[in-house]
Amino acid sequence: MRKSWQALVALALISFLIVLAPTLAQAQLQDTLDSQIQGVPVVVDGKSLFVIPENLPGISPDRRSQKIAEQVELFAKDTLIPIDSLQVGELGGTMVIFYGSTIITEITEAEAQVAKTTPRELGYIYLQKIQEFVRQYREKLRLEGQPKKTSADNWFQQTWETISSLTINDNRLDYRLAIAYTIIATLIFIFLSFLIKTSSRKIAQFIRSHSEYNYLAIKFKGTTIFDDEQVSHIILKLFQRIFAIIHLVNIGIYIALILSFFPWTRKIGAKIIEYSTLAFNKALASFINYVPNLFVIGLIVFFSYYALRFSKFIFTEISKERISFPGFYAEWAEPTYRLVEVGIIALALVMGAPYFPGFGSPAFQGVSLFLGVLFSLGSSAALSNAVAGIILIYTRAFQIGDRIEAEDTQGDVIEKTLLVTRILTDDNVIVTLPNSNLLSTRIFNYNAPMRDHNIPVALTIQVNFGYDVPWQKVAEAVKAASQKTPYILQDPPAKLLHLELNEFSVKYEIETYTEQPSKKEDILSEFQKYLRDACNDAGIEILSPHYAAVRDGNRSTLPENSLPKNYKNRGFQIHPLGNLFQIDMQWGGDRPHHPTQNQPRSSSESTNGNHNPQNSQDPS
């Protein structure tokens, strides 16, 4: 019996040692690490967690200790993350201590050898110390975060306890008093509800009645941002929300007060009051603690605002050419200011973002990541157009009001944005072209030569005349037409260029010059009308663009007022015996007296808009 008892004791001691051995070994290892390892301690909130050994490859122990301390402190402050989320795991063959996707530290093989253990065991030692520190740190935060009761809180608590004890008589509940006070509280609640509703209606009527006096509008530099109706609507909604909150507070106090009159519901009422005051105090304390951040944000907004105003002043003066810089054109002022404006606002956001509520939280990071993905997926085309727009601005390809031709579109530029350019054609149609398309195509600018180099734009047309018409006579007709056409310059004068000697006519190119290229179509139309009149007055037939006629027996193409009074159609000429007897037989009328009918001639014949004339002359 005695041996059995001794065997049970020995078994119990062995089991106890087996269970306690890992803990004792871990404690002994911790003591060894703290006493023998030379290095840099990881200190968080004045407490040393463990030591980072020296002379290890990679990052310096000072820098590593600082990074671990920052990560541990961030984890400890975020009370929404449970302590059990801290884990030890293996990542790429290296032991790490992590939570979620955040790595607090790595444990290398070299570090474990210094501690004379394995990386996994060393990781669990570090994990235990970090978890213990986080528990103590969060407990400290919880105790320090509890709002201290002020004199107002004490007064409120004493008042509430006094009201709650009104129904107690000799430490016993007096039901008659409880019912009476319940009726009184109900009447007061009804009266306050009526008063809140009436006050809300009166204030709403007052706001609506004063919205027509035109002094509620918000204006900035003479521009109405919010008119009276919009401002009164905003104020009305604000007061409605305030009175709704007051009404909810009234309901909450009434419910808590009724529950406190009866012993079996008194704890519920007390908890409602306690939680409500605690939430209010925490909200007030958070706002007070956030005031320094608001001050910093206010300074950033203040300096950014005046930086924008100063930039606006400088670039406005540049656009008015009161301030000039070599190589910087006045038309660059407005787009450059827009780029500077975006840069200043972006810089202000970057500087002020760390002071925003919730900055650095997982929710804030998730929203930022989501917005970044959306921007990267949807902004490729917009970004290419924006870059092309900036390049077009600074290459001075065109300006607003210029007459340009690009991608088979000709018209006046009426709008030039960072993404697109809008062109008004002669048909009063607005064509929108992406800036990336304009950057990759040829752009013909008719206004740039006159604006930048004081060179007028040449307007050209091509006309065919017969070989029997002297070119000097054609030049006189061109000169007369150019003198009558509005917006055509006389200096330099119009030019007559000989282009081709065709089979049946001579092709000329007429160049006229103007300083109004936006009226190109109207100028050419008027010039061609006056050119026809000048040719008719000079007795010159225009044989192009496409014209065909048989000269034998046909009436001249000149108008009636350009023909002689005794003009008659010429008859067909027949030479039966050729030149043997030189006998002419005329059919169909007398010989015309117009000099253009002395010799038979045929001009080019049009076929389906083809510009190449076809031979239609009969040699017989």
C-alpha positions as a printed Julia matrix, in Angstrom:
620×3 Matrix{Float64}:
   0.0    0.0      0.0
   2.78   2.32     0.91
   4.63   1.52    -2.32
   1.49   2.24    -4.31
   1.13   5.62    -2.65
   4.8    6.44    -3.34
   4.35   5.39    -6.97
   1.37   7.75    -7.36
   3.36  10.65    -5.88
   6.27   9.92    -8.18
   3.93   9.77   -11.2
   2.36  13.08   -10.2
   5.76  14.76    -9.82
   6.92  13.41   -13.19
   3.74  14.65   -14.88
   4.12  18.05   -13.23
   7.73  18.3    -14.38
   6.78  17.26   -17.9
   4.12  19.97   -18.07
   6.29  22.59   -16.37
   9.53  21.79   -18.2
   8.8   23.81   -21.37
   7.74  26.8    -19.31
  10.84  26.56   -17.1
  13.05  26.13   -20.14
  11.42  29.08   -21.88
  11.78  31.22   -18.76
  15.42  30.19   -18.43
  15.97  30.99   -22.12
  14.35  34.41   -21.67
  16.63  35.14   -18.71
  19.61  34.03   -20.8
  18.57  36.28   -23.7
  18.09  39.29   -21.42
  21.41  38.83   -19.6
  23.88  37.45   -22.13
  22.96  38.85   -25.58
  24.7   42.11   -26.39
  22.76  44.41   -28.7
  20.15  47.13   -29.01
  16.96  46.75   -26.92
  13.51  47.19   -28.43
  11.96  49.9    -26.25
   8.25  50.74   -26.5
   6.63  53.25   -24.16
   9.7   53.14   -21.9
   9.68  49.35   -21.57
  12.33  47.03   -23.03
  10.82  43.99   -24.75
  13.87  42.08   -26.03
  17.35  42.69   -27.44
  18.39  42.73   -31.1
  21.88  41.15   -31.37
  24.72  43.11   -32.92
  26.99  42.14   -35.83
  24.18  40.5    -37.81
  24.03  40.79   -41.6
  21.43  43.05   -43.13
  19.83  46.08   -41.55
  21.55  47.72   -38.59
  20.27  46.75   -35.1
  19.38  50.39   -34.3
  17.21  50.74   -37.37
  15.63  47.31   -36.85
  14.9   48.03   -33.2
  13.23  51.31   -34.16
  11.06  49.66   -36.84
   9.94  46.87   -34.48
   9.09  49.41   -31.78
   6.99  51.45   -34.25
   5.07  48.39   -35.44
   4.41  47.14   -31.91
   3.2   50.56   -30.78
   0.86  50.87   -33.78
  -0.6   47.43   -33.03
  -1.01  48.22   -29.33
  -2.82  51.5    -30.04
  -5.34  49.91   -32.42
  -7.63  48.35   -29.81
  -9.95  46.99   -32.51
  -7.37  44.33   -33.45
  -7.41  41.39   -30.99
  -4.16  40.4    -29.33
  -4.58  36.81   -30.5
  -4.16  37.96   -34.11
  -0.4   38.16   -33.42
   1.11  34.94   -34.77
   4.42  33.27   -35.61
   4.74  31.85   -39.09
   7.11  31.08   -41.93
   7.41  33.36   -44.96
   9.87  32.46   -47.72
  11.87  30.21   -45.4
  12.15  32.87   -42.67
  10.24  32.91   -39.4
   8.19  36.09   -38.91
   5.88  37.6    -36.29
   2.87  39.08   -38.07
  -0.8   40.06   -37.87
  -2.95  40.19   -40.96
  -0.65  41.29   -43.79
   1.66  43.32   -41.55
   5.03  41.88   -40.47
   6.35  43.13   -37.14
   9.76  41.47   -37.31
  11.72  38.62   -38.87
  13.77  36.03   -36.96
  16.79  34.87   -38.93
  18.91  31.79   -38.42
  21.89  33.91   -37.38
  19.82  35.62   -34.67
  18.63  32.25   -33.34
  22.21  30.94   -33.22
  23.23  33.91   -31.06
  20.39  33.0    -28.69
  21.38  29.3    -28.9
  17.94  28.18   -30.0
  15.87  27.74   -33.15
  14.15  30.59   -35.05
  10.7   29.19   -34.2
  11.36  29.01   -30.45
  12.89  32.49   -30.51
   9.85  33.77   -32.41
   7.47  32.42   -29.75
   9.58  34.07   -27.02
   9.37  37.41   -28.82
   5.63  36.84   -29.43
   4.93  36.21   -25.75
   6.76  39.38   -24.7
   4.96  41.48   -27.33
   1.53  40.1    -26.32
   2.2   40.76   -22.64
   3.27  44.33   -23.4
   0.19  44.93   -25.58
  -2.13  43.72   -22.77
  -0.54  46.07   -20.26
  -0.44  48.96   -22.73
  -4.12  48.62   -23.7
  -5.14  48.31   -20.07
  -3.25  51.5    -19.37
  -4.98  53.21   -22.3
  -8.38  52.02   -21.1
  -7.78  53.38   -17.61
  -6.38  56.66   -18.89
  -9.09  56.94   -21.5
 -11.88  56.87   -18.94
 -13.04  60.46   -18.58
 -12.54  61.99   -15.22
 -15.69  63.02   -13.57
 -16.03  66.76   -13.45
 -18.18  68.79   -11.11
 -20.9   68.81   -13.78
 -20.79  65.0    -13.96
 -20.99  64.73   -10.16
 -23.92  67.14   -10.07
 -25.71  65.21   -12.8
 -25.12  61.89   -11.02
 -26.3   63.26    -7.67
 -29.39  64.77    -9.31
 -30.18  61.49   -11.01
 -29.78  59.5     -7.79
 -32.04  61.98    -6.0
 -34.74  61.63    -8.66
 -34.4   57.84    -8.62
 -34.84  57.75    -4.85
 -38.06  59.77    -4.85
 -40.12  56.59    -5.01
 -38.27  54.95    -2.08
 -39.81  55.34     1.34
 -38.12  53.65     4.31
 -35.99  51.58     1.92
 -39.15  50.23     0.32
 -40.78  51.06    -2.99
 -43.87  53.22    -2.71
 -45.96  52.25    -5.71
 -48.24  55.22    -5.32
 -45.28  57.6     -5.54
 -43.83  55.62    -8.47
 -47.08  55.87   -10.41
 -47.48  59.56    -9.51
 -43.97  60.45   -10.6
 -44.43  58.41   -13.77
 -47.55  60.44   -14.61
 -45.69  63.69   -13.86
 -42.71  62.62   -16.03
 -45.1   61.68   -18.83
 -46.82  65.07   -18.69
 -43.45  66.84   -18.71
 -42.36  64.68   -21.66
 -45.52  65.55   -23.58
 -45.06  69.24   -22.83
 -41.42  69.23   -23.91
 -42.29  67.32   -27.09
 -44.98  69.88   -27.9
 -42.55  72.72   -27.13
 -39.85  71.21   -29.38
 -42.3   70.7    -32.22
 -43.74  74.21   -31.9
 -40.28  75.81   -31.74
 -39.19  73.86   -34.8
 -42.25  75.06   -36.74
 -41.76  78.69   -35.67
 -38.1   78.72   -36.62
 -38.9   77.14   -40.01
 -41.51  79.84   -40.7
 -39.04  82.55   -39.67
 -36.35  81.19   -42.02
 -38.78  80.91   -44.95
 -40.13  84.41   -44.39
 -36.64  85.95   -44.39
 -35.34  84.04   -47.4
 -36.81  86.64   -49.77
 -34.85  89.62   -48.41
 -31.74  88.69   -50.41
 -29.27  88.93   -47.54
 -28.76  85.2    -46.99
 -27.02  84.67   -50.32
 -23.34  83.7    -50.22
 -21.27  85.58   -52.79
 -17.6   85.57   -53.7
 -16.16  88.45   -55.74
 -19.58  89.34   -57.09
 -20.42  85.74   -58.06
 -23.36  84.1    -56.27
 -22.27  80.72   -54.96
 -25.5   79.95   -53.05
 -28.63  82.04   -53.55
 -31.15  82.89   -50.81
 -33.36  79.91   -51.48
 -30.46  77.45   -51.3
 -29.04  79.01   -48.1
 -32.44  79.05   -46.4
 -32.96  75.41   -47.4
 -29.59  74.43   -45.87
 -30.3   76.34   -42.64
 -33.78  74.84   -42.42
 -32.44  71.28   -42.81
 -29.77  71.99   -40.18
 -32.31  73.16   -37.61
 -34.55  70.21   -38.39
 -31.66  67.83   -37.63
 -30.86  69.69   -34.39
 -34.46  69.5    -33.17
 -34.61  65.82   -34.15
 -31.57  65.17   -31.92
 -33.14  67.17   -29.07
 -36.33  65.14   -29.43
 -34.37  61.86   -29.28
 -32.56  63.06   -26.13
 -35.92  63.92   -24.61
 -37.23  60.43   -25.38
 -34.1   58.79   -23.95
 -34.24  60.77   -20.7
 -37.95  60.0    -20.33
 -37.43  56.25   -20.82
 -34.46  56.14   -18.43
 -36.37  58.18   -15.85
 -39.43  55.91   -15.96
 -37.22  52.82   -15.64
 -35.43  54.29   -12.61
 -38.68  54.67   -10.65
 -38.98  50.88   -10.25
 -36.35  48.69    -8.58
 -36.46  45.83   -11.09
 -35.72  48.24   -14.0
 -33.55  50.77   -12.14
 -30.31  49.18   -13.32
 -31.44  49.39   -16.93
 -32.19  53.1    -16.59
 -28.87  53.71   -14.84
 -27.02  51.87   -17.62
 -28.78  53.96   -20.29
 -27.7   57.17   -18.56
 -24.2   55.86   -17.93
 -23.62  54.77   -21.51
 -25.09  57.97   -22.91
 -22.93  60.24   -20.77
 -19.88  58.08   -21.44
 -20.42  58.31   -25.21
 -20.93  62.07   -24.98
 -17.8   62.54   -22.88
 -15.73  60.4    -25.25
 -16.99  62.3    -28.26
 -16.23  65.61   -26.57
 -12.77  64.41   -25.49
 -12.02  63.16   -29.02
 -13.02  66.51   -30.47
 -10.84  68.38   -27.96
  -7.91  66.09   -28.72
  -8.45  66.64   -32.43
  -8.34  70.46   -32.13
  -4.52  70.6    -32.7
  -4.96  68.63   -35.93
  -7.67  71.05   -36.99
  -5.28  73.9    -36.33
  -2.6   72.31   -38.55
  -5.15  71.65   -41.3
  -6.3   75.26   -41.02
  -2.72  76.5    -41.47
  -2.25  74.28   -44.54
  -5.49  75.56   -46.06
  -4.53  79.17   -45.24
  -1.11  79.02   -46.89
  -2.44  77.03   -49.86
  -5.19  79.58   -50.46
  -2.81  82.53   -50.52
  -0.31  80.59   -52.62
  -3.08  80.07   -55.19
  -4.03  83.75   -55.05
  -0.42  84.83   -55.54
   0.02  82.42   -58.45
  -3.22  83.66   -60.0
  -2.01  87.26   -59.75
   1.36  86.47   -61.35
  -0.07  84.5    -64.27
  -2.86  87.03   -64.83
  -0.25  89.76   -65.18
   1.69  87.55   -67.59
  -1.42  86.94   -69.7
  -1.99  90.73   -69.86
   1.7   91.14   -70.82
   2.4   93.38   -67.85
   5.0   90.86   -66.71
   7.13  89.04   -69.25
   9.81  86.38   -69.15
  12.08  85.52   -72.08
  10.73  82.5    -73.95
   7.45  82.41   -71.99
   4.45  83.39   -74.13
   1.35  85.11   -72.81
  -0.98  82.33   -73.99
   0.88  79.9    -71.76
  -0.19  81.79   -68.61
  -3.65  80.27   -68.16
  -2.73  76.57   -68.71
   0.43  76.96   -66.63
  -1.62  78.41   -63.79
  -3.96  75.41   -64.0
  -0.99  73.05   -63.66
   0.4   75.07   -60.74
  -3.04  75.07   -59.14
  -3.29  71.29   -59.36
   0.22  70.97   -57.92
  -0.52  73.25   -54.94
  -3.79  71.46   -54.15
  -2.11  68.04   -54.44
   0.72  69.18   -52.15
  -1.8   70.51   -49.62
  -3.67  67.19   -49.63
  -0.46  65.23   -49.14
   0.59  67.47   -46.25
  -2.85  67.48   -44.63
  -3.77  63.81   -45.12
  -1.91  62.57   -41.98
  -4.04  64.92   -39.88
  -7.37  63.68   -41.26
  -9.58  61.56   -38.95
  -8.94  57.86   -39.44
  -5.73  58.31   -41.4
  -3.64  55.12   -41.27
  -6.57  52.91   -40.3
  -7.27  49.75   -42.34
 -10.51  51.3    -43.64
  -8.69  54.41   -44.86
  -6.01  52.28   -46.49
  -8.63  50.08   -48.15
 -10.49  53.05   -49.61
  -7.21  54.58   -50.83
  -6.23  51.31   -52.5
  -9.66  50.97   -54.14
  -9.52  54.52   -55.51
  -5.97  53.95   -56.75
  -7.03  50.82   -58.63
  -9.99  52.65   -60.21
  -7.75  55.53   -61.26
  -5.09  53.26   -62.75
  -7.65  51.18   -64.69
  -9.76  54.02   -66.03
  -7.3   56.83   -66.59
  -5.01  55.46   -69.31
  -6.87  57.14   -72.19
  -7.57  60.28   -70.18
  -3.94  60.49   -69.12
  -2.69  60.19   -72.69
  -5.1   62.93   -73.79
  -4.03  65.14   -70.88
  -0.33  64.74   -71.72
  -1.09  65.44   -75.39
  -3.07  68.54   -74.38
  -0.12  69.87   -72.38
   2.25  69.21   -75.29
  -0.09  70.98   -77.73
  -0.27  74.0    -75.42
   3.47  74.41   -75.05
   4.25  73.66   -78.7
   1.8   76.46   -79.64
   0.22  74.34   -82.36
  -2.9   76.51   -82.31
  -4.85  78.93   -80.16
  -8.5   79.61   -79.56
  -9.92  81.39   -82.62
  -7.36  79.96   -85.05
  -8.44  78.49   -88.35
  -7.01  74.97   -88.53
  -7.37  71.8    -90.55
  -6.76  68.39   -88.95
  -8.12  64.89   -89.59
 -10.23  66.02   -92.57
 -11.83  68.69   -90.36
 -11.48  72.39   -91.1
 -12.82  75.15   -88.92
 -12.18  77.61   -86.09
 -10.96  76.45   -82.66
 -13.6   77.49   -80.1
 -12.44  75.51   -77.07
  -9.16  73.94   -76.0
  -9.19  71.81   -72.84
  -6.72  69.42   -71.3
  -8.46  66.4    -72.85
 -10.19  67.52   -76.08
 -10.28  70.33   -78.64
 -13.54  71.57   -80.18
 -13.69  72.97   -83.73
 -16.57  74.92   -85.3
 -16.81  74.07   -89.0
 -18.25  76.23   -91.78
 -21.51  74.25   -91.48
 -21.85  75.39   -87.83
 -21.11  71.87   -86.63
 -18.92  71.43   -83.54
 -16.39  68.63   -83.97
 -14.69  67.29   -80.82
 -11.23  65.81   -81.36
  -9.21  64.04   -78.63
  -5.87  65.72   -78.02
  -4.0   62.44   -78.48
  -5.37  62.25   -82.05
  -4.31  65.82   -82.78
  -0.82  65.13   -81.47
  -0.36  62.26   -83.92
  -1.67  64.01   -87.05
  -0.73  67.0    -89.19
  -2.29  70.32   -88.18
  -2.63  73.13   -90.72
  -2.85  76.5    -88.95
  -3.93  79.4    -91.18
  -3.64  82.11   -88.51
  -0.17  81.33   -87.18
   1.84  82.85   -90.12
   0.21  86.26   -89.76
   0.2   86.24   -85.94
   3.74  84.98   -85.38
   5.62  86.1    -88.51
   3.4   88.83   -90.05
   3.05  86.79   -93.27
  -0.42  86.79   -94.92
  -2.0   83.48   -95.9
  -2.23  82.58   -99.6
  -5.58  81.41  -101.0
  -5.27  79.5   -104.27
  -7.59  78.32  -107.03
  -6.83  76.63  -110.35
  -8.42  77.77  -113.65
  -8.0   76.67  -117.3
  -8.0   79.1   -120.26
  -7.64  78.5   -123.96
  -4.39  78.78  -125.9
  -5.87  81.65  -127.87
  -6.14  83.81  -124.72
  -2.93  85.77  -123.92
  -1.73  85.28  -120.38
  -1.42  89.06  -119.99
  -5.15  89.33  -120.54
  -5.76  86.66  -117.92
  -3.48  88.53  -115.47
  -5.52  91.73  -115.98
  -8.75  89.87  -115.27
  -7.25  88.34  -112.11
  -6.05  91.75  -110.92
  -9.48  93.31  -111.52
 -11.22  90.51  -109.62
  -8.81  90.72  -106.67
  -9.33  94.48  -106.37
 -13.07  94.03  -106.01
 -12.97  91.1   -103.54
 -13.15  92.09   -99.84
 -10.33  90.97   -97.48
  -7.9   90.29  -100.36
  -4.67  92.26   -99.96
  -3.3   94.37  -102.8
   0.17  94.24  -101.32
   1.41  91.69  -102.11
  -0.67  91.52  -105.3
  -2.33  88.43  -106.66
  -0.05  86.02  -108.58
  -0.75  84.13  -111.79
   1.27  80.91  -112.05
   1.44  78.69  -115.16
   1.02  75.13  -113.97
   0.49  72.92  -117.03
   0.18  73.1   -120.79
  -2.63  70.61  -121.39
  -3.86  69.21  -124.69
  -6.66  71.76  -125.11
  -6.0   74.46  -122.49
  -3.48  76.08  -120.2
  -3.83  75.47  -116.46
  -3.16  78.48  -114.24
  -2.96  78.79  -110.46
  -4.1   82.05  -108.95
  -2.7   83.04  -105.56
  -4.32  85.79  -103.52
  -3.37  86.89  -100.01
  -5.47  87.74   -96.98
  -5.14  88.53   -93.29
  -8.51  86.94   -92.5
  -8.04  83.19   -93.02
 -11.13  82.43   -90.94
 -13.15  83.89   -93.87
 -11.39  81.67   -96.36
 -14.49  80.11   -97.9
 -16.32  83.44   -98.28
 -13.25  85.14   -99.78
 -12.75  82.42  -102.39
 -16.43  82.46  -103.25
 -16.46  86.23  -103.79
 -13.2   86.15  -105.74
 -14.48  83.5   -108.13
 -17.66  85.53  -108.76
 -15.66  88.64  -109.59
 -13.22  86.59  -111.7
 -16.1   85.34  -113.85
 -17.36  88.89  -114.3
 -13.88  90.12  -115.23
 -13.4   87.31  -117.75
 -16.82  87.95  -119.28
 -16.07  91.66  -119.62
 -12.73  90.82  -121.29
 -14.34  88.27  -123.62
 -12.43  85.34  -122.09
 -13.99  81.91  -121.8
 -13.16  79.85  -118.7
 -12.62  76.24  -119.73
 -12.4   74.64  -116.3
 -12.83  73.06  -113.83
 -14.97  70.78  -116.11
 -16.42  72.06  -119.34
 -17.01  70.52  -122.77
 -18.38  72.12  -125.96
 -18.24  71.66  -129.71
 -17.32  75.02  -131.14
 -18.74  74.39  -134.67
 -22.36  75.48  -134.76
 -22.72  76.04  -130.95
 -23.51  79.26  -129.2
 -20.76  80.94  -127.18
 -20.78  80.47  -123.42
 -20.41  84.21  -122.79
 -23.42  86.02  -121.26
 -25.72  88.09  -123.47
 -24.35  91.41  -122.27
 -20.83  90.31  -123.2
 -21.73  89.39  -126.85
 -22.04  91.78  -129.77
 -25.53  93.06  -130.58
 -25.57  91.41  -134.04
 -24.23  88.08  -132.74
 -25.56  84.94  -134.46
 -24.73  81.32  -134.05
 -22.02  80.15  -136.42
 -22.97  77.37  -138.81
 -21.24  74.02  -139.15
 -18.19  74.13  -141.46
 -17.88  71.38  -144.05
 -14.82  70.96  -146.32
 -15.8   68.24  -148.8
 -12.62  68.48  -150.89
 -10.24  69.37  -148.11
  -7.75  72.06  -149.03
  -7.74  71.19  -152.72
 -10.14  73.94  -153.84
 -10.37  75.88  -150.5
 -14.2   75.98  -150.72
 -16.16  76.62  -147.49
 -19.83  75.73  -147.28
 -21.74  77.15  -144.29
 -24.91  75.69  -142.9
 -27.06  77.02  -140.13
 -26.33  80.76  -140.1
 -23.94  83.61  -140.75
 -20.39  83.82  -139.51
 -20.19  85.14  -135.97
 -18.23  88.29  -135.37
 -16.77  87.25  -132.02
 -13.04  86.59  -132.24
 -13.3   83.42  -130.2
 -15.23  81.71  -133.0
 -12.62  82.13  -135.75
 -11.14  78.67  -135.23
 -12.84  75.43  -134.22
 -11.82  74.34  -130.69
 -12.92  71.83  -128.14
 -12.15  71.81  -124.42
 -11.89  69.1   -121.81
 -14.87  66.92  -121.02
 -15.86  65.98  -117.47
 -16.44  62.39  -116.54
 -17.71  61.64  -113.05
 -15.71  64.39  -111.36
 -12.36  63.26  -112.85
 -10.0   66.24  -112.97
  -8.02  64.87  -115.97
  -9.47  66.28  -119.19
 -10.25  63.85  -121.98
  -9.62  64.56  -125.63
 -12.9   65.4   -127.39
 -11.6   67.38  -130.38
 -12.46  66.29  -133.91
  -9.47  66.92  -136.16
 -11.56  66.9   -139.35
